[in-house]
Structures are given as C-alpha cells and as structure tokens.
Amino acid sequence: MNADRSENLAEVAEAATEFEGEIRELIRSRDVTFLRTPAAKGVGDASNLNSLIHRVAGNSTVEIENLIDQLQDMREYLQNEGVRVSQEISSYAQASQSARSQVESISDQLAQWRASMQSTAAAVTRE
C-alpha cells in the first residue's frame, strides 16, 4: 500500500512539474508585460488588467464574429443546395412520369398491333 501511495505521489509530482512547465512556456510565448512591469498601486494595476481583458476579449470577439460569419455563409449555402436538390428531384419526377406514360403508350400500341396481327393470322388460316 505504501508503494502505491509513493507511486501516486510521484505521478502527482510529475504532473505538477509538467503543468508548471506548460504555464512557463505559455507565459514566455504570450505578451504578459503587465506581469513583469511593476505598476503603482491602484490605477496602474487596473489599467494593466483592463488592457489584458480587452486584448483577450477582443481576440475572442473577433474569432466569434468570424465563426458566426462562416456559419451564416454555410447556412445560406445549405439553403441554396436544398432548393437546388428539390428542383432536381422535381425534374427527375417529371422525367420519370413522362417515361412511364410513354412506356404505357408503347405497350398499348404493341398490344393493339399484336391483336391485329393475331386477327389477321386467324383470317388467313380460315381461308
């Protein structure tokens, strides 16, 4: 049991070290000058914090607006495609109905032709 506990503590310590390293890397890669520059108490701290909030919120707002624009474009595209597919289906239905009526007409004409051929053959055999 002590071995399990030691193993768990080692895993927690390793995870904490890894997390700390990721935070350090994030701080190095970001513009966090407000953390490095000592400011006068009060107004300076608030302006630095406000500046950070505006930068973060500004980026997020721009990204959200871009996403909304993309979604609206996709919605318009899908609506147009829906109309196009609906028209295609209507066109195919009309073509199918036309082909069916033509096949029925040909079938009726063949039936009449067959009946007249049979009656002609019957008349010839009677003679």
Secondary structure, DSSP 8 states (H G I E B T S, - for coil): -HHHHHHHHHHHHHHHHHHHHHHHHHHHHS--HHHHS---TTHHHHHHHHHHHHHHHHHHHHHHHHHHHHHHHHHHHHHHHHHHHHHHHHHHHHHHHHHHHHHHHHHHHHHHHHHHHHHHHHHHHH-
